[in-house]
């Protein structure tokens, strides 16, 4: 993490505490939003994560299992459930997202993105540089 002198001006104890509390609140808020999105779309959190990894370009089971840190047996169950829900289809050894799955993931990520933007708008601009540096380091 490269910090300029201007970035370090805001790293006073009070500002750091505000940033940490902001991250904690934001994380809880986003986690709740993700949970709501999953419930509305009849998905589990692990199913959502697997779909997002496939959307990012991981098409083989072993790559997805390593990226998400899920046992291969559990991944097979998740993929089977997503196939039954017509969100994914398995083509030979590749995993493809269906049109229904594309729409679902787009709707979900748009809603979560909306919440992230709201959080950043509520953040005090003088703390923003520190906030962004902490997020980048995560």
HELIX and SHEET records of a PDB file:
HELIX    1   1 UNK A    5  UNK A    8  1                                   4    
HELIX    2   2 UNK A   13  UNK A   40  1                                  28    
HELIX    3   3 UNK A   45  UNK A   55  1                                  11    
HELIX    4   4 UNK A   61  UNK A   68  1                                   8    
HELIX    5   5 UNK A   72  UNK A   84  1                                  13    
HELIX    6   6 UNK A   99  UNK A  122  1                                  24    
HELIX    7   7 UNK A  125  UNK A  137  1                                  13    
SHEET    1   A 2 UNK A  88  UNK A  91  0                                        
SHEET    2   A 2 UNK A  94  UNK A  97 -1                                        
END                                                                             
